[in-house]
Each structure stands twice: as C-alpha cells, then as structure tokens.
C-alpha cells in the first residue's frame, strides 16, 4: 500500500497537519474537477468518504464541482450517499454509443446516466440538504458559443482557444461563469476571484438535474442545455471550459481545510489551458488547500500505465468489453489507493508524509 498516494498542504494548514494530522471535521470545502472517466481512479476514495465520513456529519460541507466533479458530489448530497454513488457508477459503466454518435445521442445517453443519479425524488434531497451543500459550475455561452449550429460552435471554439492563448481572461468574451449554488451557500461571500466574476443561481429541485447535465455538456460532443429554471437564457456548457480543475479560491477560517482529491499531477485552470503548462492557480487561493493525488508509481502500475479518459470511447470503439475490463481494473486499484490514504490518516502517518503544496507545483508535470 505504501507509496500509492501523495499529499500536499498549503502553508496555512501544513503546520497543523504535521502536528495533529488530517481531520475531515476541519474540511469546510471540497473541490471536484472535470475530466470525464478520469474520475474512476477516485471512486475508491469517493466511496470511503460517502460511507465513513459523511454519515453523521453535523457541520456544513460545501461541495464545488465542475462537470463529472459535480456529478460525483451530487451522490455525496443524496440521503444515502454510498448507495447513490454505486448506482451512479453502474449507470456510468453501462453507457454505450453507436459507431458515430451525434451530439443529441451523447446528451441522451448521459442524460439517462444522470437520471439514475438524480431521479425525480432525489432532486429535492440534493437541493435542500441542510449539511452537504452542492455547487455546480457551468459556462453560459456567449457570441458564437450561444449558437446551436455546429459550424458556428466550431468557429467559436477555435477563436476562444486562440484568445485564451493570449490571455485567460479573454474567455469572458465567450463564456459567462455561472454557478448553481445551494440555497444556504456561502459561495458568493467566500469566493475571492475578481478576475473571473461569477453569476450565481440558486439551486432548487426544479433545476438541479438540468444544471448537472449542463455542467458536463461539452460543445460539439453534446448539446447545450437551454431553458434552465431560474437561470438566464442559455445555452449552458461544461463548467470545465472555464474551471477545468476547479481551483476556485475560497476564503476559509485559519484552520479550515479545502480538501481536493484529484486524479492528476497538475492543476489546470481551464480546459483551454491544457497545452499551457505554466498556467497554474493563484497561490493566494491555495493557502488552505489539501491536495491528494495518485503517485507516479501508482499511475505507472495501472493497465496501459494510465487512468481512463474520454478517448477510451474511440480507442476501444466497437470493443466495449475491453474498455470495461480496463475501467474495472482501475476501479479495483482505486479501492487500494483509497485504503492507502485512509490508513495514512487513521494511523497518523500522514503527518510525516504530507509535503508543502509548493513542491507539487515545482515537480515536473506528469500524466
């Protein structure tokens, strides 16, 4: 089990963790990145959190998720989070597509997955959970990204990519950052990011499922989600376009923790920034961040030496059984990784294993 995970802590919390260890009771916020099937390597930890740490929690826990991160956290917000997570996993593994799927087909299939995660009765559980407070990141299309026709979307994405290459803030011309926030949210008061203003919309039982579907709707691959109850006119797209690895800087108390179980050895601000390795989160927003990532050795030990990703649908086209075999192997290893992390926490050994967050940013970029 040794060496499966690496843990990093920001300067505001590193001394306390080295002195007393990691306590989930001090976690005030959790962050969940976009990334499609990459989340499968975190399933074991999600399961441990849902079954061991969430039951009986009395203090508010704010969950901020983008795309698949928001879907994971929707399971956290259900009345029985462990069962909801497993039901979601079954539906996610069962998705299957034609040889050349249209955007409508992909939206329909993933909409079916979401219906398993958030059946009609569950929307109220999520939106009105008094303790586990969900926040869903989306990107509202502007200009060419507000048009339904594929040629306009393609052109708009190309221009947005070029503009972002010059300056990330240029994305404001193409997307409005819209978060659907739990009605008891502290997000507006806690968010410290004037460079990318956020419009907040109250999350409620009528818009929960639409907001979640929008948060994972990739332009061209899926259809945008329009007419979300309580929100300005759409279309709404994948939250990862602006907040890919969701490094939103939130204000917390001096000893409170922002917990970030992540699948990669890099924090990429937005989807368009993947090819710009020097782009990283504002250090002012990471002082209370506790980051857990798979170790390089763990990643290299996986089948094909990597975690799942969206390209698997093309890599294993027409061979769903092979794709599922790969994904299930990673799921099994994710349980080992979760056990390794929980052992570090429970034994107190994490006090000696945790490293300064700056070490993470200085390491060579890995997979």
QUIFENGI-V423800 format. One record per residue. RES is the residue in three letters. OMEGA is omega in radians with two decimals (* if undefined). NEAR is the number of other ideal C-beta (glycine too) atoms within 8 Angstrom. D_LAST is the distance of its C-alpha to the last C-alpha in Angstrom with 1 decimal. Layout:
BEGIN
RES/OMEGA/NEAR/D_LAST  RES/OMEGA/NEAR/D_LAST
END
This chain:
BEGIN
UNK/-3.05/6/20.7  UNK/3.03/4/20.1  UNK/3.14/5/16.7  UNK/-3.09/12/14.9  UNK/3.00/12/14.3  UNK/-3.08/10/14.2  UNK/-3.10/14/16.6  UNK/-3.14/14/17.3  UNK/3.09/13/20.6  UNK/-3.01/12/22.1  UNK/-3.12/7/25.2  UNK/-3.07/7/27.7  UNK/-3.08/14/26.8  UNK/-3.14/12/25.4  UNK/-3.12/6/29.0  UNK/3.14/8/30.1  UNK/3.09/14/27.2  UNK/-3.13/8/27.8  UNK/-2.99/6/31.4  UNK/-3.13/6/31.6  UNK/-3.11/8/28.2  UNK/3.10/10/26.3  UNK/3.12/8/28.6  UNK/3.13/8/27.8  UNK/3.14/5/31.2  UNK/3.12/8/30.1  UNK/3.13/13/27.3  UNK/-3.12/11/28.8  UNK/2.94/15/25.8  UNK/3.14/14/22.6  UNK/3.13/13/19.9  UNK/-3.05/13/18.0  UNK/2.89/16/15.3  UNK/3.10/16/15.6  UNK/3.08/15/13.1  UNK/-3.05/9/15.5  UNK/3.08/12/14.7  UNK/-3.09/13/11.5  UNK/-3.05/13/14.3  UNK/3.12/12/15.4  UNK/3.10/14/13.2  UNK/-3.06/12/15.3  UNK/-3.12/13/18.5  UNK/3.12/13/19.8  UNK/3.07/13/19.7  UNK/-3.11/14/21.2  UNK/3.13/13/23.9  UNK/3.13/13/24.6  UNK/-3.10/11/25.0  UNK/-3.04/14/27.2  UNK/-3.05/9/29.4  UNK/-3.02/8/29.7  UNK/-3.09/8/29.2  UNK/-3.10/12/30.4  UNK/3.09/7/33.7  UNK/3.13/4/36.5  UNK/-3.12/9/34.6  UNK/-3.13/4/37.2  UNK/-3.08/6/35.6  UNK/3.03/8/33.7  UNK/-3.13/13/30.0  UNK/-3.14/15/28.5  UNK/-3.14/14/25.5  UNK/-3.06/17/23.8  UNK/3.07/20/21.6  UNK/3.09/16/20.2  UNK/-3.09/16/20.2  UNK/3.08/15/18.9  UNK/3.11/17/18.9  UNK/3.12/19/22.6  UNK/3.06/15/23.3  UNK/-3.07/15/21.9  UNK/3.01/14/24.2  UNK/3.07/17/27.1  UNK/3.09/14/27.2  UNK/-3.00/16/27.2  UNK/3.12/13/30.2  UNK/-3.12/12/32.3  UNK/3.04/4/35.3  UNK/-2.98/6/33.8  UNK/-3.14/15/30.0  UNK/3.11/9/29.2  UNK/3.14/8/31.1  UNK/3.13/14/29.8  UNK/-3.12/15/26.1  UNK/3.09/9/27.0  UNK/3.09/10/29.0  UNK/3.13/15/26.2  UNK/3.14/10/23.8  UNK/-3.13/9/26.6  UNK/-3.12/12/27.1  UNK/3.13/8/23.4  UNK/-3.05/9/23.2  UNK/-3.10/7/26.5  UNK/-3.11/10/25.5  UNK/-3.02/5/26.4  UNK/3.03/9/27.2  UNK/-3.08/5/29.5  UNK/3.14/6/28.4  UNK/-3.00/4/28.4  UNK/3.04/8/28.2  UNK/3.08/6/29.6  UNK/3.13/10/28.4  UNK/3.13/7/31.4  UNK/-3.13/10/30.4  UNK/3.10/12/26.8  UNK/3.14/12/28.3  UNK/-3.11/8/31.0  UNK/-3.12/12/28.7  UNK/3.01/12/26.4  UNK/3.07/9/29.6  UNK/3.06/10/30.8  UNK/-3.12/13/27.8  UNK/3.11/12/28.4  UNK/3.05/9/32.1  UNK/-3.14/10/31.3  UNK/-3.09/14/29.4  UNK/3.00/11/32.0  UNK/-3.01/6/35.4  UNK/-3.08/4/38.2  UNK/-3.05/6/39.4  UNK/-3.12/11/35.9  UNK/3.12/12/35.6  UNK/3.08/8/38.3  UNK/-3.06/11/36.6  UNK/-3.03/14/33.5  UNK/-3.06/13/35.2  UNK/3.07/8/37.8  UNK/-3.04/11/36.1  UNK/-3.04/4/37.7  UNK/-3.10/9/35.0  UNK/-2.92/11/31.6  UNK/-3.04/13/31.3  UNK/3.04/16/28.9  UNK/-3.00/16/27.7  UNK/-3.13/15/26.3  UNK/3.04/19/24.5  UNK/3.07/14/25.6  UNK/-3.14/14/26.1  UNK/-3.05/16/29.6  UNK/3.06/16/30.0  UNK/3.07/9/32.2  UNK/-3.13/8/33.9  UNK/3.13/10/32.6  UNK/3.04/15/30.0  UNK/-3.10/9/33.0  UNK/-3.09/9/34.4  UNK/-3.03/6/34.1  UNK/-3.04/6/34.4  UNK/-3.14/7/31.4  UNK/3.13/6/32.4  UNK/3.11/9/32.6  UNK/3.13/14/29.3  UNK/3.13/9/27.6  UNK/-3.14/9/29.4  UNK/3.12/15/28.7  UNK/3.12/11/24.9  UNK/3.13/8/25.1  UNK/3.12/10/27.3  UNK/3.11/15/25.2  UNK/-3.14/9/22.1  UNK/3.13/8/24.3  UNK/3.12/12/25.8  UNK/3.11/13/22.6  UNK/3.12/7/21.6  UNK/3.14/6/24.8  UNK/-3.10/6/24.6  UNK/-3.09/10/22.7  UNK/3.13/7/26.1  UNK/3.12/11/27.3  UNK/3.13/14/25.6  UNK/3.10/8/28.7  UNK/-3.03/8/30.7  UNK/-3.10/14/28.8  UNK/2.93/14/27.9  UNK/-3.14/8/29.6  UNK/-3.09/13/27.5  UNK/3.11/14/29.4  UNK/3.02/14/28.8  UNK/-2.91/15/30.9  UNK/3.04/13/31.8  UNK/-3.07/12/33.6  UNK/3.08/9/37.3  UNK/-3.05/7/37.3  UNK/2.97/11/34.2  UNK/-2.97/8/34.0  UNK/-3.09/15/31.2  UNK/3.14/9/33.4  UNK/-3.04/6/34.7  UNK/-3.07/11/31.4  UNK/-3.13/11/29.3  UNK/-3.08/9/29.2  UNK/-3.09/11/27.8  UNK/-3.11/5/30.7  UNK/-3.14/4/28.7  UNK/-3.08/9/27.5  UNK/-3.08/6/30.5  UNK/2.94/11/30.2  UNK/3.12/10/32.9  UNK/3.10/11/33.2  UNK/3.14/13/34.9  UNK/3.03/8/36.2  UNK/3.11/15/34.6  UNK/-3.09/10/37.4  UNK/-3.10/8/38.1  UNK/-3.06/7/38.8  UNK/-3.05/14/35.6  UNK/-3.08/15/32.9  UNK/3.12/10/31.9  UNK/3.13/10/32.1  UNK/3.13/17/29.9  UNK/3.12/15/27.2  UNK/3.11/13/27.4  UNK/-3.08/18/27.3  UNK/3.13/17/24.2  UNK/-3.03/15/22.2  UNK/-3.10/14/24.2  UNK/3.12/8/22.1  UNK/-3.09/14/24.6  UNK/3.12/9/25.6  UNK/-3.13/6/23.8  UNK/3.04/12/26.1  UNK/3.01/9/29.3  UNK/3.14/13/29.6  UNK/-3.10/11/31.5  UNK/3.06/8/34.8  UNK/3.05/5/37.7  UNK/-3.09/14/36.0  UNK/3.09/8/38.9  UNK/-3.08/8/39.3  UNK/3.05/12/36.9  UNK/-3.12/6/37.7  UNK/-3.08/4/37.8  UNK/0.16/14/34.4  UNK/3.10/13/32.3  UNK/-3.06/17/29.4  UNK/-3.13/16/25.8  UNK/3.12/16/22.4  UNK/-3.13/19/21.9  UNK/3.11/15/18.3  UNK/3.09/13/19.9  UNK/-3.09/13/20.9  UNK/-3.05/14/19.1  UNK/3.09/16/15.6  UNK/2.94/13/14.1  UNK/3.12/16/17.8  UNK/-3.13/12/18.3  UNK/-3.12/11/22.1  UNK/3.13/12/24.1  UNK/3.09/13/26.8  UNK/3.10/7/29.7  UNK/3.07/10/30.3  UNK/-3.03/5/32.9  UNK/-3.12/4/32.4  UNK/3.14/7/31.4  UNK/-2.99/11/29.6  UNK/2.91/14/25.9  UNK/-3.01/14/23.4  UNK/-3.08/11/21.1  UNK/2.96/10/17.6  UNK/-2.99/8/15.8  UNK/-3.06/11/12.3  UNK/-3.00/11/9.4  UNK/3.13/13/6.5  UNK/3.10/9/6.4  UNK/3.04/8/8.1  UNK/-3.07/11/11.4  UNK/-3.06/11/12.3  UNK/-3.12/12/16.1  UNK/-3.07/13/16.8  UNK/-3.13/11/15.6  UNK/-3.09/11/17.0  UNK/-3.04/12/15.1  UNK/-3.12/7/11.7  UNK/3.13/4/12.8  UNK/-3.01/7/14.3  UNK/-3.12/6/12.0  UNK/3.11/4/15.2  UNK/-3.09/8/15.9  UNK/-3.12/6/15.7  UNK/3.02/9/18.0  UNK/-3.08/8/21.6  UNK/3.13/6/22.0  UNK/-3.10/7/25.3  UNK/-3.08/13/23.7  UNK/-3.07/12/21.4  UNK/-3.11/10/24.3  UNK/-3.06/11/24.6  UNK/2.99/13/21.0  UNK/-3.02/16/19.9  UNK/3.04/12/16.1  UNK/-3.13/12/14.9  UNK/3.03/12/11.3  UNK/3.09/11/10.3  UNK/3.08/10/10.3  UNK/-3.11/8/8.1  UNK/3.10/8/11.3  UNK/-3.12/13/11.4  UNK/-3.11/13/8.2  UNK/-3.12/7/9.4  UNK/-3.11/7/12.8  UNK/3.03/13/12.3  UNK/-3.09/6/14.0  UNK/3.09/5/12.3  UNK/-3.09/7/9.5  UNK/3.03/8/7.6  UNK/3.10/13/9.0  UNK/2.99/11/11.6  UNK/-3.03/10/11.7  UNK/3.14/6/14.7  UNK/3.13/6/14.7  UNK/3.13/12/15.8  UNK/3.07/9/19.2  UNK/3.14/6/19.5  UNK/-3.11/7/17.9  UNK/-3.13/11/20.3  UNK/-3.12/7/23.1  UNK/-3.12/5/26.4  UNK/-3.10/7/24.8  UNK/-3.11/8/24.2  UNK/3.11/6/25.0  UNK/3.09/8/22.1  UNK/-3.13/12/19.7  UNK/3.09/9/21.3  UNK/3.09/8/21.2  UNK/-3.11/13/17.4  UNK/-3.13/13/17.2  UNK/3.08/9/20.0  UNK/3.10/10/18.4  UNK/3.10/14/15.4  UNK/3.12/12/18.1  UNK/3.14/8/19.9  UNK/3.10/12/17.1  UNK/3.08/14/16.5  UNK/3.09/11/20.2  UNK/-3.14/11/19.7  UNK/3.11/15/16.9  UNK/3.12/12/19.4  UNK/3.12/11/22.2  UNK/3.14/12/20.5  UNK/-3.12/14/20.1  UNK/3.09/10/23.6  UNK/3.07/10/25.0  UNK/-3.12/12/23.7  UNK/-3.04/9/25.4  UNK/-3.11/6/28.5  UNK/-3.06/7/29.1  UNK/-3.12/6/28.6  UNK/3.14/8/26.2  UNK/3.13/13/23.7  UNK/-3.10/11/26.1  UNK/-3.08/6/25.2  UNK/-3.06/9/21.5  UNK/-3.12/12/20.7  UNK/3.08/10/19.5  UNK/-3.12/8/20.3  UNK/-3.14/14/17.9  UNK/3.09/6/18.2  UNK/3.14/9/16.4  UNK/-3.09/12/13.2  UNK/-3.11/8/13.7  UNK/3.11/5/14.7  UNK/3.03/8/11.8  UNK/-3.11/3/9.9  UNK/3.13/6/7.0  UNK/-3.11/9/3.8  UNK/*/7/0.0
END
